[in-house]
């Protein structure tokens, strides 16, 4: 059992079904640590999923699953927003999801962009053999990062993060991919995060990795270990033995 932070004033039971390579699980870990919540951590073998996981998420049968007082919650961004709603931030810190309805909608838009654009392109990079398909995936990933760099440039007066002075939903959505950066660049044989091309995003990466909660959450997946996992995943995806 692993715990982090302090107990909430109201007794709560939290259990996270997770898998160390998953950037989606890392999102939930960041949120739990930002809120200083105690939780039980259960590592799942993705090739031999527990019956508890399968029954807790019968639709997708995937991690992460957060069990709150025996009630399961699925999908990382939904879980992160749920955590933010159930355990409000203190007055000295902004919430993970903006309070203003417009700002909240914009944050959700960009978090969705991470999943439906950047992650989709990264998944194609991992699954594609060398050649035209992989080159297109690399081009699409670089295009997404250029969009994020421009967004950060426009937000620079508000603070170092997508969430302004404090880490918010978009930061949590994107930060775990930094664990995979070395693997992406090795598999694709290209430079993904470059200061000349994406100076604002590079600064953001340095700043977000200095946050203790992010640093602790991402420590579960060191770059060398992610690369080893990626090679196995890629071999399976390409149908190799």
TIMARLUM-968294 format. One record per residue: x, y, z of N, C-alpha, C in turn; residue number from 1; residue in one letter. Coordinates in steps of 0.2 Angstrom, whole numbers, plus 2048, in hexadecimal, padded with zeros to 3 digits. Each point is the difference from the previous one (the first is absolute). Example, Ala and Ser with C-alpha at 12.3 -4.5 7.8 and 13.67 -1.06 7.14 Angstrom:
! residues 2
  nxx  nyy  nzz  caxx  cayy  cazz  cxx  cyy  czz  torse  torlo
  842  7E4  827   7FC   806   800  804  806  800      1      a
  7FE  805  7FC   804   806   801  7FC  805  803      2      s
This chain:
! residues 241
  nxx  nyy  nzz  caxx  cayy  cazz  cxx  cyy  czz  torse  torlo
  804  7FA  800   7FC   806   800  804  806  800      1      x
  7FF  805  7FC   804   806   7FF  7FB  806  802      2      x
  802  805  803   7FC   806   802  804  806  7FF      3      x
  7FC  805  7FF   804   807   7FF  7FC  805  804      4      x
  803  805  803   7FD   806   803  7FC  7FE  806      5      x
  7FB  804  801   7FC   800   807  7F9  7FD  7FE      6      x
  7FD  7FE  806   7F9   7FE   7FF  7FB  805  800      7      x
  7FB  800  7FC   7FB   805   800  7FC  800  806      8      x
  7FD  806  802   7FC   800   806  7FB  7FB  801      9      x
  7FC  7FF  7FA   7FB   7FB   800  803  7F9  7FE     10      x
  7FF  7FB  804   803   7F9   7FE  7FE  7FE  7F9     11      x
  805  7FE  7FC   7FF   7FE   7F9  804  7FA  7FF     12      x
  7FE  7FC  7FC   803   7FA   7FE  802  801  7F8     13      x
  806  800  7FE   802   801   7F9  805  7FA  7FF     14      x
  7FF  7FD  7FA   804   7FB   7FD  801  801  7F9     15      x
  806  800  7FE   802   802   7F9  802  7F9  7FC     16      x
  7FD  7FE  7FB   802   7FA   7FC  804  803  7FA     17      x
  807  7FF  800   804   803   7FC  805  7FC  7FC     18      x
  804  802  7FC   805   7FD   7FC  806  805  7FF     19      x
  806  7FE  802   805   805   800  802  804  7FA     20      x
  7FF  7FC  7FA   802   804   7FA  7FB  805  7FD     21      x
  7FA  7FF  803   7FA   804   7FD  800  807  802     22      x
  800  804  7FB   800   808   801  7F9  802  803     23      x
  7FB  7FC  7FE   7F9   801   803  800  7FF  807     24      x
  803  7FB  803   801   7FF   807  804  805  803     25      x
  805  803  7FD   804   805   803  7FC  806  801     26      x
  7FC  801  7FC   7FB   806   801  7FD  800  806     27      x
  7FD  7FA  802   7FC   7FF   806  805  801  806     28      x
  806  7FD  7FF   805   801   806  801  807  801     29      x
  801  804  7FB   802   807   801  7FA  804  804     30      x
  7FA  7FE  7FE   7FA   803   803  800  7FE  807     31      x
  801  7FA  802   7FF   7FE   806  806  803  805     32      x
  806  801  7FD   805   803   804  7FF  807  801     33      x
  7FD  804  7FA   7FF   807   801  7FB  801  806     34      x
  7FB  7FB  801   7FB   801   805  802  7FD  806     35      x
  806  7FD  801   803   7FD   806  7FB  7FB  803     36      x
  7FE  7FC  7FC   7FB   7FB   802  804  7F9  801     37      x
  7FD  7FC  805   803   7FA   801  7FC  7FB  7FB     38      x
  804  7FB  7FE   7FC   7FB   7FB  804  7FA  801     39      x
  7FD  7FA  7FE   803   7FA   7FF  802  7FF  7F9     40      x
  806  7FD  7FE   802   800   7F9  800  7F8  7FF     41      x
  7FD  7FE  7FA   800   7F9   7FE  803  800  7F9     42      x
  806  7FD  7FF   803   7FF   7F9  7FC  7FB  7FD     43      x
  7FF  801  7F9   7FC   7FB   7FC  805  7FE  7FB     44      x
  800  7F9  7FE   804   7FD   7FB  7FB  801  7FA     45      x
  802  804  7FB   7FB   801   7FA  800  7FA  7FC     46      x
  804  7FB  800   800   7FA   7FD  7FC  7FA  803     47      x
  7FE  802  807   7FD   7FB   804  7FC  804  805     48      x
  7FB  803  7FE   7FC   805   804  7FC  7FC  805     49      x
  800  804  806   7FC   7FD   806  7F9  800  7FE     50      x
  7FC  7FB  804   7F9   800   7FF  7FD  806  803     51      x
  803  803  805   7FE   806   804  800  806  7FB     52      x
  805  800  7FB   800   805   7FB  7FB  7FF  7FB     53      x
  7FF  7FA  7FE   7FB   7FE   7FB  7F9  802  802     54      x
  7FF  7FF  807   7F9   801   802  7FF  807  802     55      x
  806  804  801   7FF   807   802  7FF  804  7FA     56      x
  803  7FE  7FA   7FF   803   7FA  7FE  7FC  7FA     57      x
  7FA  7FD  801   7FE   7FB   7FB  7FF  802  7F9     58      x
  7FF  807  7FF   800   802   7F9  806  800  7FC     59      x
  805  804  803   807   800   7FC  805  7FB  803     60      x
  7FF  7FE  806   805   7FB   803  807  803  800     61      x
  801  807  802   806   803   800  801  804  806     62      x
  807  801  801   802   805   806  800  807  7FD     63      x
  7FF  805  804   800   800   807  7F8  7FF  802     64      x
  7FF  7FD  806   7FA   800   803  801  803  807     65      x
  7FC  805  802   801   802   807  7F9  7FE  804     66      x
  802  7FC  805   7FA   7FD   805  7FF  805  805     67      x
  7FB  804  801   7FE   805   805  7FB  7FD  804     68      x
  801  7FE  806   7FB   7FD   805  7FC  7FB  7FC     69      x
  804  7FB  7FD   7FD   7FA   7FD  7FD  802  7F9     70      x
  800  806  7FE   7FD   802   7F9  805  801  7FB     71      x
  800  7FC  7FB   806   801   7FB  7FE  806  7FB     72      x
  806  803  7FE   800   806   7FB  805  7FE  7FB     73      x
  7FF  801  7F9   804   7FE   7FB  801  807  7FC     74      x
  806  7FF  7FC   802   805   7FB  804  806  803     75      x
  806  801  7FF   804   804   804  7FE  807  800     76      x
  7FE  803  7FB   7FE   807   801  7F9  801  804     77      x
  7FC  7FB  7FF   7FA   800   804  802  7FF  808     78      x
  804  7FC  801   803   7FF   807  803  806  803     79      x
  804  803  7FC   804   806   802  7FB  806  802     80      x
  7FB  801  7FC   7FB   805   801  7FB  7FE  806     81      x
  7FF  7FA  801   7FC   7FD   806  804  802  806     82      x
  806  7FE  800   805   802   806  7FF  807  802     83      x
  801  804  7FA   800   808   802  7F9  802  802     84      x
  7FB  7FD  7FE   7F9   802   803  7FF  7FD  807     85      x
  802  7FA  802   7FF   7FD   806  804  803  805     86      x
  806  802  7FF   805   803   804  802  807  7FE     87      x
  7FD  805  801   801   807   7FE  807  802  802     88      x
  803  804  7FC   807   802   802  7FF  806  805     89      x
  805  801  805   800   805   805  800  807  7FC     90      x
  7FE  805  804   800   807   7FD  807  802  7FD     91      x
  805  7FD  802   807   803   7FE  802  7FC  7F9     92      x
  7FC  7FC  7FE   802   7FC   7FA  7FA  800  7FB     93      x
  801  801  7FA   7FA   7FF   7FB  7FE  7F9  7FF     94      x
  7FA  7FF  7FE   7FE   7F9   7FF  803  7FD  7FA     95      x
  800  7FA  7FF   802   7FD   7FA  7FC  802  7FA     96      x
  7FA  800  801   7FB   802   7FA  7FE  807  802     97      x
  801  805  7FB   7FE   807   801  7F9  800  803     98      x
  7FE  805  804   7FA   801   803  7FB  804  7FB     99      x
  803  804  7FC   7FD   804   7FB  7FD  7FB  7FA    100      x
  7FA  800  7FE   7FD   7FB   7FB  804  801  7FA    101      x
  801  806  7FD   804   800   7FA  807  7FD  800    102      x
  804  802  806   806   7FE   800  800  7F8  801    103      x
  7FB  7FE  804   800   7F8   801  7FE  7FD  7F9    104      x
  7FC  803  7FC   7FF   7FD   7FA  806  7FF  7FB    105      x
  804  806  801   806   800   7FC  805  7FB  802    106      x
  801  7FF  807   805   7FB   803  7FE  7F9  7FD    107      x
  7F9  7FF  800   7FE   7F9   7FE  801  7FF  7F9    108      x
  800  806  7FC   801   7FF   7F9  807  7FE  7FF    109      x
  805  803  803   807   7FF   7FF  802  7F9  803    110      x
  7FD  7FE  805   801   7F9   803  7FE  7FB  7FB    111      x
  7FA  801  7FD   7FE   7FC   7FB  804  800  7FA    112      x
  803  805  7FE   805   801   7FB  806  7FB  801    113      x
  802  800  806   806   7FC   802  7FE  7F8  7FE    114      x
  7FA  7FE  802   7FE   7F9   7FF  7FF  7FF  7F9    115      x
  7FC  804  7FD   7FE   7FF   7F9  804  802  7FA    116      x
  805  804  802   805   802   7FA  807  7FD  802    117      x
  803  802  806   807   7FE   801  800  7F9  802    118      x
  7FC  7FE  804   800   7F8   802  7FF  7FC  7FA    119      x
  7FB  802  7FC   7FF   7FC   7FA  806  7FF  7FB    120      x
  803  806  800   806   800   7FB  806  7FC  803    121      x
  801  801  807   805   7FC   803  7FE  7F8  800    122      x
  7FA  7FE  801   7FE   7F9   7FF  802  7FE  7F9    123      x
  7FF  804  7FB   801   7FE   7F9  808  7FF  7FF    124      x
  804  804  803   807   800   800  802  7F9  803    125      x
  7FD  7FE  806   802   7FA   803  7FE  7FA  7FC    126      x
  7FB  800  7FC   7FD   7FA   7FD  803  800  7F9    127      x
  802  805  7FD   802   800   7F9  807  7FE  7FE    128      x
  801  7FC  7FB   807   7FE   7FE  803  806  7FD    129      x
  807  800  7FF   803   806   7FD  7FE  801  7F9    130      x
  7FF  806  7FF   7FD   802   7F9  7FB  805  800    131      x
  7FC  800  7FB   7FB   806   7FF  7FC  801  806    132      x
  7FD  7FB  803   7FB   800   805  804  803  807    133      x
  806  7FE  801   803   803   806  802  807  7FF    134      x
  802  802  7FA   802   806   7FE  7FA  805  801    135      x
  7FA  7FE  7FE   7FA   804   801  7FF  801  807    136      x
  800  7FA  804   7FF   801   808  805  805  803    137      x
  806  800  7FE   805   804   802  7FE  808  7FF    138      x
  7FE  801  7F9   7FE   806   7FE  7FA  803  804    139      x
  7FC  7FB  802   7FA   802   803  801  802  808    140      x
  805  7FC  803   802   801   807  803  807  800    141      x
  805  802  7FB   803   806   800  7FB  806  7FF    142      x
  7FB  7FF  7FC   7FB   805   7FF  7FC  801  806    143      x
  7FF  7FB  804   7FC   801   807  804  804  805    144      x
  807  7FE  800   804   804   805  801  807  7FE    145      x
  800  802  7F9   800   807   7FE  7FA  803  802    146      x
  7FA  7FD  800   7FA   803   802  800  802  808    147      x
  803  7FB  804   801   801   807  805  805  801    148      x
  805  801  7FC   805   805   802  7FD  807  7FE    149      x
  7FC  801  7FB   7FC   806   7FF  7FB  802  805    150      x
  7FD  7FB  803   7FB   801   805  804  802  806    151      x
  805  7FD  802   804   802   806  803  807  7FF    152      x
  802  802  7FA   802   807   7FE  7FB  805  802    153      x
  7FA  7FE  7FE   7FA   805   801  7FE  800  807    154      x
  802  7FB  804   7FE   800   807  805  802  805    155      x
  806  802  7FD   806   801   804  7FF  806  805    156      x
  7FC  804  7FF   7FF   806   805  7FC  7FD  806    157      x
  7FC  7FB  7FF   7FC   7FD   806  804  7FC  805    158      x
  806  7FD  7FD   804   7FC   804  804  7FA  7FC    159      x
  804  7FC  803   804   7FB   7FC  7FC  7FA  7FE    160      x
  7FA  7FF  802   7FC   7FA   7FF  7FA  802  7FB    161      x
  7FE  7FA  7FD   7F9   801   7FD  7FB  803  804    162      x
  800  7FE  807   7FC   802   805  801  807  803    163      x
  805  803  7FD   802   807   803  806  7FF  805    164      x
  7FF  802  806   805   800   806  800  7F9  803    165      x
  7FB  7FC  7FF   7FF   7F9   803  7FF  7FB  7FB    166      x
  802  7FA  801   7FF   7FB   7FB  7F8  7FE  800    167      x
  7FE  800  7FA   7F9   7FE   7FE  7FF  7FA  7FC    168      x
  7FA  800  7FE   7FD   7FA   7FC  805  7FE  7FA    169      x
  801  805  7FC   804   7FF   7FA  807  7FE  802    170      x
  803  803  805   807   7FE   802  800  7F9  802    171      x
  7FB  7FE  804   7FF   7F9   802  7FF  7FB  7FA    172      x
  7FD  802  7FB   7FE   7FC   7FB  807  7FF  7FC    173      x
  804  805  7FF   806   7FF   7FC  806  7FE  803    174      x
  801  802  807   806   7FF   803  803  7F9  800    175      x
  7FB  7FB  801   803   7F9   800  803  7FD  7F9    176      x
  7FF  804  7FB   803   7FE   7FA  808  802  800    177      x
  802  804  805   807   801   800  804  7FA  802    178      x
  7FD  7FB  804   803   7FA   801  801  7FC  7FA    179      x
  7FC  801  7FB   800   7FC   7FA  805  803  7FA    180      x
  802  806  802   804   804   7FB  806  7FD  7FD    181      x
  804  7FD  804   806   7FC   7FE  7FE  7FA  7FB    182      x
  7FA  7FD  802   7FE   7FA   7FC  7FD  802  7F9    183      x
  7FC  805  800   7FE   803   7FA  806  802  7FB    184      x
  805  804  803   805   802   7FC  805  7FA  7FE    185      x
  800  7FB  804   804   7FA   7FE  7FD  7FC  7FA    186      x
  7FA  7FF  801   7FC   7FC   7FB  800  804  7FA    187      x
  7FE  806  800   7FF   804   7FA  807  803  7FD    188      x
  805  800  804   807   802   7FE  7FF  808  7FE    189      x
  7FD  804  804   7FF   807   7FF  800  803  807    190      x
  801  807  7FF   800   804   806  7F9  803  801    191      x
  7FD  7FE  805   7F9   802   801  7FF  807  804    192      x
  804  801  805   7FF   806   804  807  804  7FF    193      x
  7FF  805  7FC   806   804   7FE  7FF  807  802    194      x
  805  803  804   800   807   802  7FF  805  7FA    195      x
  804  7FE  7FB   7FF   805   7FA  7F9  800  7FD    196      x
  7FD  7FA  800   7F9   800   7FD  7FB  801  805    197      x
  801  7FE  806   7FA   801   805  803  802  807    198      x
  802  807  800   804   802   806  7FB  801  806    199      x
  7FA  802  7FF   7FB   800   805  7FE  7FA  803    200      x
  800  7FB  7FC   7FE   7F9   802  806  7FD  804    201      x
  806  801  7FE   806   7FE   803  800  803  807    202      x
  7FF  806  801   800   804   806  7FA  7FD  805    203      x
  7FA  7FF  7FD   7FB   7FD   804  802  7F9  802    204      x
  803  7FC  7FC   802   7F9   802  805  800  806    205      x
  805  805  800   804   801   805  7FD  802  807    206      x
  7FB  805  7FF   7FC   802   806  7FC  7FB  803    207      x
  7FC  7FC  7FC   7FB   7FB   802  804  7FB  804    208      x
  806  7FE  7FD   804   7FA   803  803  802  807    209      x
  800  807  801   802   802   807  7FB  800  805    210      x
  7FA  7FF  7FE   7FB   800   805  800  7F9  804    211      x
  800  800  807   801   7FA   803  7FB  7FB  7FF    212      x
  7FA  802  7FF   7FB   7FB   7FF  800  7FC  7F9    213      x
  802  804  7FB   801   7FD   7FA  806  7FC  800    214      x
  806  802  803   806   7FD   800  7FF  7F9  803    215      x
  7FC  800  806   7FF   7FA   803  7FC  7FB  7FC    216      x
  7FB  802  7FD   7FB   7FC   7FC  804  7FD  7FA    217      x
  804  804  7FD   803   7FE   7FA  806  7FB  801    218      x
  802  800  806   806   7FC   802  7FF  7F9  7FF    219      x
  7F9  7FE  800   7FE   7F9   7FF  802  7FD  7FA    220      x
  802  805  7FB   801   7FE   7F9  807  803  7FD    221      x
  806  7FE  803   806   803   7FD  801  7FE  7F9    222      x
  803  805  7FC   801   7FF   7F9  802  7FA  7FD    223      x
  805  7FD  804   803   7FA   7FD  7FB  7FA  800    224      x
  7FC  800  806   7FB   7FB   801  7FB  800  7FB    225      x
  7FE  807  7FE   7FB   801   7FB  802  7FD  7F9    226      x
  806  802  7FF   803   7FE   7F9  800  7F8  800    227      x
  802  7FD  805   800   7F8   800  7F9  7FE  7FF    228      x
  7FB  803  803   7F9   7FE   7FF  7FD  801  7F9    229      x
  802  806  7FE   7FE   802   7F9  803  7FB  7FB    230      x
  806  7FE  800   803   7FB   7FC  7FC  7FA  7FF    231      x
  7FE  7FD  806   7FB   7FA   801  7FA  802  7FD    232      x
  7FC  805  801   7FA   802   7FE  800  801  7F8    233      x
  805  803  7FE   801   801   7F8  801  7F9  7FD    234      x
  804  7FC  803   801   7F9   7FD  7F9  7FD  7FF    235      x
  7FC  800  805   7FA   7FD   800  7FB  803  7FB    236      x
  800  807  800   7FC   803   7FB  802  7FF  7F9    237      x
  806  7FE  7FF   802   7FF   7F9  800  7F9  7FE    238      x
  7FE  7FC  805   7FF   7F8   7FF  807  7FD  800    239      x
  805  802  804   806   7FD   800  800  7FB  806    240      x
  804  7FB  800   801   7FC   806  803  803  806    241      x
